[in-house]
Amino acid sequence: MAAQKHNTKHTNQVRIIGGTHRGRKLVFRSADGLRPTPDMVREKLFNWLGQDLTGKTVLDLFAGSGALGLESASRYAAGVVLVESNRQTVQSLKENIRVLGLTQTQAVCADAFAYLSQTSQRFDVVFLDPPFAWQDWESLWPLLQRCLNERAMVYVEAGRLPEFPQWLSPFREGKAGMSRYELRQYGAEVE
């Protein structure tokens, strides 16, 4: 059996593509199912969201490498919460937050459902990029809805997109490799 080739130059690191920390590399530990959103997809996503997230509260619910949440913090988000269930991954997130001096950002070690059930915080932007095979969307939607501000933007990246609730209106969508992604808006008819 032939050994798999890996591009070691880019293994376990991702680059911030905009804002105050543009060009900085984030290093993270390997973990099952951890696959950061590619630069090209993040660039498109932040074009859709607007480059500047000043004043916005952001939730990166299945944070993994933290690429989406830390990118938001670099783009002036007022508050960013990175939720991740893997303890070692959370330690990497905390280290990247410390190194970058992102005082408005916190990493929380918790299961997505447990976090949504206990938080009283509301968010303007939510990133949902769960492990590739994860499909428990039906249980997630009601917990998420109570945590959204009016007109919040919700980004979903998955191998197969879920059936969306009626309260999330389509905004933009795309595909990269085996992943599909969609940006939706809460509580507003999108023109």
N, C-alpha and C positions, 0 to 999 in steps of 0.2 A: 504494500500500500504506500503510495507516494505521500510525502509530507505536504501539507498545505503551505502555500507561500503567503506570507503576510508582508504588507508594506510597513516595515517597522518605523519608518520615518514619521508616520502619522498615527501609529497605534497609541490608543489611550490619550489622545489630545484633540482639542477642538479649538478653533480660533474665533474670537469675538470679531464680528464683521462691521460694527458701527458704534457710534457714540464715543464717550470719554475713554474707553478702553479698547478702541479699535486696534486690531492687530495683535492683541495680547493672546497668548495661548493658555488654555485651561488644561490641566493634567488631571486625569481621573483613573481610578483602579478598574480593572476588568471585573465584570459581573455578568451573570447569565442574563441574556436578553437586552443588555445595554448596547444601544446603537444610536449615537447622537444624530440629530437632524442635520443633514448635509448643509454646507454653506449656501449652495444655490437655493435650497428650499427656504432656509432662514432669510436669505436676502429678499426673496419674493414675499414671504410672510410679513416682514417688517415694512416692505413697500405698501402692502395692503393695509397694515395697521397705522401707517404714517411713521416716519422715521423717529419722531420725538414722542416719548411716552410721559412727558412731564405731568405730574399730578395723578397719574394712574396707579391703581393698586393691581398687582399681578400675582396670580397663583400658577405655579408650575407643579401640577399635581402628581405626575409620575416623573420626577425631575431627572433621574439618571445622572448624566454628566452635568446637568444644570445649564446646558447651552442656551435654551430658550429663556429661562428666568434670568440668568446672568447677563445675557444680551439685553434684556429689558432694563435691568439695573444700569447698564452702561448707557442706555438711551434715556436716562433721567426719570425712570419710574419712581414714584414717591415711596412705594413699599413693595417688596417682592418676597413671597413665601415659596420656598422650594420644599416639596413634600416627597420623601423617598423612604421606602421600607427597609432597604439594605443598609445596615449600620456602617459598613466600610465605605460605601458610596457616600453616605451622609458625612463621614469624616473628610472625604475628598472635597465635598461641597463646602464644608465649613472652612477648610484650608484655602480654597480659592476665594471665598468671600473675604477672609482675613488678608490674603496677599493683595487683593485688588482694592481693599479698603471700602467695600460696599456696605456701609453702615445701615442702609435702608433694607438690607436683605437678611433673611434668616432661613436656615435649613432646619427642617423638622423631620425627625425619624418617626414615621407613622405609616400605617396602612391608609390608603386613599379614603376608604369608607369611614374609618375611625376619625380621620382628620375632619372630613366634611360634616360628620355627625356632631362633633364637639365644638367646632369653631363658630364664633358669632361674627366673624369678619365677612365683609362683602368685597367683591372684586370687579374691576373694570375689564380685565383681560385674563383669560384662563387658557392654559395650554394642557391638552390631554394627549399625551404620547405614551400610552401604556406598552408593556412588553408585547411583542408582535402577535402572539396567539391569544392574548387577553380579549375576552368578549362579554364581560359582565355589565354592559352599558345600561340595560334596563334597570338594574339596581342603582346605578350611579346617577342617572338623570334627576330623580326627585331630590336627592341629597345636594346635588350641585345647584339646582334652581334656587334654593333658599339662600345661596351664597353669592348670587349675582346682583350687581347693580343694574338699573335700567340701562338698556342699550349696550350691555357688556358684550365683548367679542369673545367667542369660544372657538379655539383652534383644536381640531382633531386630526391626528395622524395615526394610521393603522394599515395593516395589510388588507383588511376589508372594512370599509366604512360602516358604521352602525346605522340602524334606523334612527333618525333624529326625531325628538319630540317636536310638536307643532310650535312650541314657544321659542324655538331656535330657527330663525329665518336664514336661508342661504345667502351668502355674501360672495365668496370666491372659492374656487377649488382647483386642484392640480394633482399631478402624479409624478413620482420620481422612483425609478426602479420598481421594486415590488410594493412600495408604499403609496397609498393614496392619502391626500390631505384636503381638508376643507375648513374654511373660516365661516363661522355663523354668527348672527347677532341676536341677542336676547331681547324680547319684548318690543320689537319695532319692525314694522314692515320695511323691507329693504327695497329701495327704488331701483 
